[in-house]
Amino acid sequence: MTQLSEEQRRQIRNEFAVEASSVWEQLPLAKADLRAAVDAIDDWVENNAASFNSAIPEPARSSLNHKQKVRLLYMVIKHRWEVS
């Protein structure tokens, strides 16, 4: 998995801000601060990808493809932090 491009990072910042605005959620950050958060998260993902993969037990580690592993991670995170 490669890190996000500058354009992709900008798009995420914009998408996050638009989504927050659509549900009247206040974002007490400047655009630059939100972008810095996107950059830091993308860097963290890059630096911890191997650790994430090695945390998955066999046979799932060798059976699931990369996109399936990421989708599974997304689902776990989503359900852990869903607002009821």
C-alpha positions in Angstrom: 0.0 0.0 0.0 1.4 3.4 -0.9 0.9 6.6 1.0 -1.7 9.0 -0.2 -0.8 11.6 -2.7 -1.1 15.3 -1.9 -4.3 15.5 -3.9 -5.8 12.5 -2.1 -4.9 14.0 1.3 -6.5 17.3 0.3 -9.6 15.4 -0.9 -9.9 13.6 2.5 -9.6 16.9 4.4 -12.3 18.4 2.2 -14.6 15.4 2.4 -14.2 15.3 6.2 -15.1 19.0 6.5 -18.1 18.6 4.2 -19.4 15.6 6.0 -19.1 17.3 9.4 -20.9 20.3 8.0 -23.7 18.2 6.6 -24.6 16.9 10.1 -24.0 20.3 11.7 -20.9 19.0 13.5 -18.6 21.8 14.6 -14.9 21.5 13.6 -12.9 23.9 15.7 -9.8 23.6 13.5 -8.3 25.6 10.7 -8.0 23.8 7.3 -4.2 23.6 7.8 -4.7 21.8 11.2 -7.2 19.3 9.7 -4.7 18.7 6.9 -1.9 18.1 9.4 -4.1 15.5 11.1 -4.7 13.8 7.7 -1.0 13.8 7.0 -0.1 12.4 10.4 -2.7 9.6 10.2 -1.5 8.6 6.7 2.1 8.6 7.9 1.1 6.5 10.9 -0.6 4.0 8.6 2.5 3.8 6.4 4.8 3.3 9.4 2.6 0.6 11.0 1.4 -1.4 8.1 3.8 -4.3 8.8 2.7 -4.4 12.4 -1.0 -4.5 11.5 -0.3 -7.3 9.1 1.7 -9.4 11.6 -1.1 -8.9 14.2 -3.5 -10.9 12.0 -3.3 -14.6 13.0 -2.9 -17.3 10.4 -4.6 -18.6 8.4 -6.3 -15.2 7.8 -2.9 -13.4 7.4 -2.0 -15.5 4.3 -5.5 -16.1 3.1 -7.0 -12.6 3.0 -5.7 -10.2 0.4 -4.6 -6.7 1.3 -8.0 -5.0 0.5 -9.9 -7.6 2.5 -7.6 -7.0 5.5 -8.1 -3.2 5.3 -11.9 -3.6 4.9 -11.9 -5.8 8.0 -9.9 -3.2 9.9 -12.3 -0.5 8.8 -15.3 -2.5 10.0 -13.7 -3.2 13.4 -12.9 0.5 13.9 -16.3 1.6 12.7 -18.1 -0.6 15.1 -15.9 0.2 18.0 -16.5 3.9 17.7 -20.1 4.1 16.3 -22.3 6.4 18.1 -25.4 4.6 19.3 
